Structures are given as C-alpha cells and as structure tokens.
Amino acid sequence: MTAFLRRHACQALNVLRALPRPARVQPLRTSVVSALLLSVLPSACFAAALPGTSPSTAKIANAAARQISADQLPTDQTLNRQTLTGQIQAEHALTGQRATYDLSLAESGGNTLSATGSMTYVVRDTCSAWSTQQHLDIQSATRNGGAVTMVSDYSTLESKDGRHLIFRTVQKSNNTVLQTVSGEASVDAHGHGVVQYEKPIKKTLKLPPGTLFPMMHTAAILAAAQQGAPNIAPLLFDGTGADGAQETYITLLGWGPQKDPAPFPALASQPAGRVHVAFFSRTPDSILPDYEIGMRYFANGVSDKLDMDFGDFRMHGSLHNLALPPPPAHC
C-alpha cells in the first residue's frame, strides 16, 4: 500500500492548500495528482478492461509469478539482485485486505486551518493479479476562507509477476473532475518498460530500467525490511500522474515483533516496522522531496499509524477498520 498512499494523499492536499477560493477549481499539477489517487477499480471493472488489451497483455496478466530470476535482472538497477529476488518471494506474504482510515490534521503552520477525511484501501487477490482500489475523501478549510472537498479514486490491476499494470485515476474538487489519468504499462524480463496513456492525452513513454509497479514496490519494501536493509531507492510507476516513473527513497526502522499491541487481532502475529518514504521528481533540480510519508508496515502489507508530511502541515491516519479475506480457493 506504500506506493498508493503517499503520492496520492499529498498531492490532493497540496491542491487544497493552494486554492484561494472554494469556487475556483483548477486542474491539479501532476505531482499533486499522484499523491491522492489510491483506489483501484473492482475486479469486475478490470475484467471488463482486459478483453480490450492486446494478446501479449493478456498473457502477461495471467503469467505465473515465477518468471523473473535474479540472472535475468540488469546489474545497474538501484536495487541489488538479492533484494529484487527477495521482492518476488515476498509477493507470497501479501494479502488481500479492506482497510479504512480516519485522517486528521496533526500539525499546521501555514494556510491550512483544518483538514479531515477518510480513506478506503482494498486489495483483492484474483489469482494471477492484484486488483486494488483506493478512495480518498478530504475536507479542508484555509485561512483565506476557502473550503474544498477533494475526492480521489485510484484503481489498478497488476499482474503478480510485476510486469503489467492497468491503471485509472480520477480526481475531483467540489464535485468537479479535475483530471483523469488512465492507461497501461508493461515491463520486460530485463526490467525495461513502457507506459501507454489513454488519458489525459494519448501518448507513450519509456520507463527507466528497474521501474517497479505499486504491489511489486510494496513487496520490495517488505523484502528489504525482512533482510535487515536500512534503506532502498527503487523507481516507481503507479499510474497516478502523466509524467512516468518517480524516484523513491525508503528508510526502514525496527523490523521485527512489535512491542505495542496490534490494532486488530489478525495483525498480532505479524512482524512490523516503521517505514519512511520520500518521493522525488525525476528532474535534475529535484533536491528536496515532493512529499513524504511514514507508517508502520506489517509483513502482510497492511499499514497503520500513517504520518503524511506536506511541508507546512501534517496529517495523521489511524486504521479504523480492517478485514482480511481468505485467499481465493479456486487458484
């Protein structure tokens, strides 16, 4: 869930902070768009999307998750071979989930007076792929009197081998659609990829070698934590913006059995640790991160204790409800 939450939530809130009046609706910048869009279309929506894809896409989406070996991966990627192999193995630990979060303003020193909201994050195991949905709803008030409701819906279907992604993001401000981003991306066995956008405009971009899709990005984080790595820096493409891949720098702390009680019984036996993710644009002048997020990550991919830093204000996210459905019996 790492990849989704940080990028999406941050950007929507940055837009809220920037809007001078509630009546003034502007398209979000690409970086802002990425931070908010965390939901994924239901499985039925993805099933409807798949028939329109190419035969090669269908094969990738239904491929077994064992097709990438360490010897097939390029040696010049940010992640080393051991970590990349581990992330494939960590895929087995990920679980389907339905998690809801309450969001509240933790600290503000800028234009934002108040900010509250909720987020729903759903992951479905469809045997050959992960279907994810995220719905983010934030209400904000600013010092200049503006009140804005930002709603972001983000949906993906990612093959379990990490080589194909179908994505769709819709962002709204006060019930007005600001931007829609959709398309599909694929990566070959050597880590070279391409993304084909349908919206906001049709275009094709290359993905740098080593780019990971959201669920594989999460698996890489968990694998690195389990191996005791202090940090990793994988490239990420999640389909929330129209500019291709994004740099991430991830710091991992205190992985192991938790001293604090788990928020739900289903997490009681799960090792966990703190994860901090900083997101950077892939431009020469990107010295400071676009946004940052921290959380406690459990080994099965569930997160709690969210801390989203937007510069002049921060938001806290608490896990309100959690359901972990059993793996599909027909796989």
Protein Blocks (a to p, Z undefined) as FASTA:
>chain_A
ZZmmmmmmmmmmmmmmmpmbfklccdddfklmmmmmmcdcdfklmmmmmmmpcfklmmmm
mpcfklbcfklpcfkbfbdfklmmmmmmmmmmpccdddddddddfbdcbfblbdcddddd
ddddehjaccdddddddddddfkopacdddddddddddfklpaccddddddeehiafbdc
dddddddfkopacdddfbfbdcdddddehiacfklmmmmmmmmmmnopabdcddddehla
cnbpaddddddehiacdfbdcfbfklmmpccddddddddddbfklmbcfbdcdddddfko
paehiacdehjaccddddfbdcdddddfkZZ
